[in-house]
Amino acid sequence: MPQDLSFWTLQTLNALQLSMLLFLLSIGLTVIFGLMHFVNLAHGALYALGAYIAASIAGTAGFWVAILAAPIGVALVGVVLYGGLIQRMRKSGPMAQVLVTFGLIFALLDLTRILWGDLALAMATPAALSGQVELLGVSYPAYRLFIILLGAAIFGALALVLARTQIGAMIRAGVDNDAMAACLGINVERLFFVVFCVGCALAGLAGAVAAPLLSVTPGMGLQILIPTLIVIVIGGLGSLKGAIAGSLIYGFVQTFGAVLAPQLASVLIYALLAAVLVIKPVGLFPAKG
C-alpha cells in the first residue's frame, strides 16, 4: 500500500536504480553534445554493443572481466568511428549529423545481428551480487543496489575530475567557449577525441551493467535512446549537474508514475518535458556555452 513505508523505500530504490543507469548513458552523450556540438544519435547503439560484448565474455571469463572489457571494446569502436566518420562530420551542421548518425544506428544494429543473431542473450549476475540485501526493512536485490552505488561512484569521480584537475578545467573551458579555449593553447581536437572515447566507454559500461537486468537484443539501443534524450533536454546540455538532475527526475517520475498513476505513466514524463521546454528551453542546468 502507498501508506506503507516499505512501499516508498522500495520504489525510491527502483527509481534510483533506473536513474543511475540513465546517468551512465546520458553523461557521455550530453558532454559530447555540449563540448563537440555533435548530435550523436548512435549513442544508444553503442550501449547495445556494450551489452553484447559483456554478455559474450561473461560466459567464459566471468562477470567482472566482462564489465571491464565492454567499455574498453566500445571505446575502441569509438576510436574507429571518430577517425572514420565523426571528425569529418563535425562541421557539417546538425541536420547532416542527425542523418548520418541515424543511419549509423541501423548499421550497428545490423552488425550486431550479423555477429550475434536475432535471439536474445542473457547474462547472469555474479554470485557475490545474486542475493538480497535488507535495507530499511526492505529486501532489495544486491545487483540493483550495486548499480546505484556504481552510478554514484562514477558521478563522484567525474565531479572530482571536472572540478579539481587540469583536464577538467580544459573540458569546462571547451564547453563554455571552444574557440577561446583553442586561442589559449588548449588542443581542442585532442580534447574532443578523448571526451568522445570516454563517452563511448560509459555507454558500453551502461550496456554491460544493464545486461543482467534486461534481455540483450539488437533493438535495446533504440529503446533507451528516447529516455536518454529526454534526460539531456531536461537537465541541460554539457553539464554534469544537468545529467544527474535529469536522470533523477526521469527515474522518479517514471517509477512513481507507473505505480501511483499507471494510466498516466506514459504521459507524465512527456508533460514534464514540455513544461521544461516552455519554461526553460535550455534545460535546468545547462553549461554556460
C-alpha positions in Angstrom: 0.0 0.0 0.0 1.2 3.6 -0.7 0.9 4.3 3.1 3.4 1.6 3.9 7.0 2.9 4.5 8.4 -0.2 2.8 6.5 0.7 -0.4 8.1 4.2 -0.6 11.5 2.7 0.2 11.2 0.1 -2.5 10.0 2.5 -5.1 12.7 5.0 -4.2 15.4 2.4 -4.7 13.9 1.3 -8.0 13.8 5.0 -9.1 17.5 5.4 -8.1 18.5 2.3 -10.0 16.8 3.5 -13.2 18.2 7.0 -12.7 21.8 5.8 -12.3 21.6 3.5 -15.4 20.3 6.5 -17.4 23.0 8.7 -15.9 25.8 6.4 -17.1 24.4 6.6 -20.6 23.4 10.3 -20.7 26.6 11.8 -19.2 28.8 10.8 -22.1 26.2 11.9 -24.7 25.5 15.3 -23.0 29.2 16.2 -22.8 29.7 15.2 -26.4 26.7 17.5 -27.3 28.0 20.3 -25.1 31.7 20.2 -26.0 31.7 19.0 -29.6 28.3 20.4 -30.7 27.8 17.0 -32.3 24.4 15.2 -32.4 25.3 11.6 -32.0 22.1 9.6 -32.2 24.1 6.3 -32.4 25.0 6.6 -28.7 22.2 4.1 -27.9 23.6 1.6 -30.4 27.0 1.8 -28.6 25.1 1.0 -25.4 23.6 -2.1 -27.0 27.1 -3.1 -28.4 28.5 -2.9 -24.8 25.7 -5.2 -23.6 26.5 -7.8 -26.3 30.3 -7.7 -25.6 29.6 -8.1 -21.9 27.1 -11.0 -22.4 29.5 -12.8 -24.8 32.6 -12.5 -22.5 30.8 -13.2 -19.2 30.0 -16.8 -20.1 33.7 -17.7 -20.3 35.7 -15.1 -18.4 33.2 -14.1 -15.8 31.2 -11.0 -15.0 33.9 -8.8 -13.7 36.1 -9.3 -16.7 33.1 -8.6 -18.9 32.2 -5.4 -17.2 35.8 -4.1 -17.7 36.1 -5.4 -21.3 32.8 -3.9 -22.5 33.7 -0.2 -22.1 37.2 -0.8 -23.5 35.7 -2.6 -26.5 33.1 0.2 -27.1 35.8 2.9 -26.7 37.9 1.2 -29.4 34.8 1.2 -31.7 34.5 4.9 -30.8 38.1 5.5 -31.9 37.3 3.9 -35.3 34.0 5.9 -35.6 35.8 9.2 -34.7 38.6 8.8 -37.1 36.4 7.5 -40.0 33.2 9.5 -39.6 32.7 11.8 -36.6 35.7 14.0 -37.2 34.7 14.6 -40.8 31.1 15.4 -39.9 31.7 17.9 -37.0 31.5 20.9 -39.2 28.6 19.6 -41.3 25.8 21.1 -39.3 23.2 19.4 -37.1 20.9 18.1 -39.8 23.7 16.2 -41.6 24.9 14.9 -38.2 21.4 13.6 -37.4 21.0 11.9 -40.7 24.5 10.2 -40.6 24.2 9.0 -37.0 20.7 7.9 -37.5 21.9 5.7 -40.4 24.8 4.6 -38.1 22.2 3.3 -35.7 20.9 0.8 -38.3 24.4 -0.1 -39.5 25.4 -1.0 -35.9 22.0 -2.8 -35.5 22.7 -5.0 -38.5 26.3 -5.5 -37.4 25.1 -6.9 -34.0 22.6 -9.2 -35.9 25.4 -10.5 -38.1 27.7 -11.2 -35.2 25.2 -12.4 -32.6 21.9 -13.1 -34.4 18.4 -12.0 -33.5 17.9 -14.2 -30.5 18.1 -12.5 -27.1 21.2 -13.2 -25.0 21.2 -13.5 -21.2 23.9 -12.5 -18.7 23.9 -13.9 -15.2 24.7 -11.7 -12.2 27.9 -12.6 -10.3 27.5 -14.9 -7.3 28.6 -12.0 -4.9 25.7 -9.9 -6.1 23.0 -12.5 -6.7 21.4 -12.3 -3.3 19.1 -9.8 -1.4 20.1 -7.0 0.9 18.0 -5.9 3.8 17.7 -2.1 3.7 15.3 -0.1 5.8 13.0 -3.0 6.2 13.0 -3.9 2.5 14.7 -6.9 0.9 16.3 -5.5 -2.2 18.4 -7.3 -5.0 22.0 -6.8 -4.3 22.8 -6.3 -8.0 20.3 -3.4 -8.4 22.0 -1.8 -5.3 25.3 -2.3 -7.0 24.1 -0.2 -10.0 23.0 2.6 -7.7 26.4 2.6 -6.0 28.3 2.4 -9.3 26.4 5.3 -10.7 27.1 7.4 -7.6 30.8 6.5 -7.8 31.0 7.5 -11.4 29.3 10.7 -10.7 31.7 11.4 -7.8 34.7 10.6 -9.9 33.6 12.8 -12.8 32.7 15.7 -10.5 36.2 15.4 -9.0 37.9 15.3 -12.4 35.9 18.2 -13.8 36.3 20.4 -10.7 39.8 19.6 -9.5 42.0 18.5 -12.4 43.6 20.3 -15.3 41.8 18.3 -17.9 38.6 19.0 -16.2 39.3 22.7 -16.4 40.1 22.3 -20.1 36.8 20.4 -20.7 34.8 23.1 -18.9 36.6 25.8 -20.9 35.9 24.0 -24.2 32.2 23.6 -23.3 32.0 27.3 -22.4 33.8 28.6 -25.4 35.8 26.2 -27.6 37.2 29.0 -29.9 38.6 30.9 -26.9 40.0 27.7 -25.4 41.8 27.0 -28.6 43.3 30.5 -28.6 44.6 29.9 -25.1 46.6 26.9 -26.3 44.3 24.0 -25.5 44.4 21.2 -28.1 40.7 21.2 -28.6 40.8 18.5 -31.3 42.6 16.1 -28.9 40.2 17.1 -26.2 37.2 16.3 -28.4 38.7 12.9 -29.2 39.3 12.0 -25.6 35.8 13.1 -24.5 34.2 11.2 -27.3 36.0 8.0 -26.4 35.2 8.4 -22.7 31.5 8.9 -23.6 31.6 5.8 -25.7 33.2 3.8 -22.9 30.5 5.0 -20.4 27.8 3.9 -22.9 29.5 0.5 -23.1 29.6 0.3 -19.3 25.9 1.2 -19.1 25.1 -1.6 -21.5 27.3 -4.1 -19.5 25.6 -3.3 -16.2 22.1 -3.4 -17.8 22.7 -6.8 -19.5 21.9 -8.9 -16.3 18.6 -6.9 -15.8 17.4 -6.9 -19.5 17.3 -9.2 -22.4 20.2 -8.3 -24.7 18.6 -7.7 -28.1 19.7 -5.7 -31.1 16.9 -3.2 -30.6 17.7 -2.3 -27.0 19.7 0.7 -28.1 16.7 2.2 -29.8 14.6 1.6 -26.7 16.9 3.6 -24.5 17.6 6.4 -26.9 14.4 8.4 -26.3 14.7 8.3 -22.4 18.3 9.4 -22.7 17.5 12.4 -25.0 14.7 13.4 -22.5 17.2 13.3 -19.7 19.6 15.5 -21.6 16.9 18.0 -22.6 15.5 18.3 -19.1 19.0 18.5 -17.4 20.7 20.8 -20.0 23.5 20.2 -22.5 27.1 19.8 -21.5 26.5 19.7 -17.7 27.4 17.0 -15.2 24.8 18.6 -12.8 22.2 18.6 -15.6 22.9 14.9 -16.4 22.4 13.7 -12.8 19.4 16.0 -12.3 17.7 14.9 -15.5 18.3 11.3 -14.7 16.9 11.5 -11.2 13.8 13.5 -12.4 13.2 10.9 -15.2 13.8 7.9 -12.9 11.5 9.2 -10.1 8.7 10.4 -12.4 8.7 7.2 -14.4 8.9 4.9 -11.4 6.3 6.6 -9.1 4.1 7.4 -12.1 3.9 3.7 -13.0 2.8 2.7 -9.6 0.7 5.7 -8.4 -1.0 6.7 -11.7 -0.4 3.8 -14.2 -3.0 5.2 -16.7 -0.9 8.5 -16.9 2.6 7.0 -16.6 3.4 7.2 -20.3 2.2 10.9 -20.4 3.8 12.3 -17.3 7.4 12.4 -18.4 6.4 14.0 -21.8 4.3 16.5 -20.0 7.3 17.4 -17.8 9.5 17.6 -20.8 7.1 20.0 -22.5 6.9 22.1 -19.3 10.7 22.4 -19.1 10.9 23.4 -22.8 8.3 26.1 -22.3 9.7 27.5 -19.0 13.4 26.9 -19.6 14.3 25.8 -23.1 18.0 25.3 -22.4 17.3 22.8 -19.6 17.6 23.1 -15.8 21.4 23.2 -15.5 22.9 23.9 -18.9 26.6 24.5 -19.4 27.5 28.2 -19.9 28.3 27.7 -23.5 
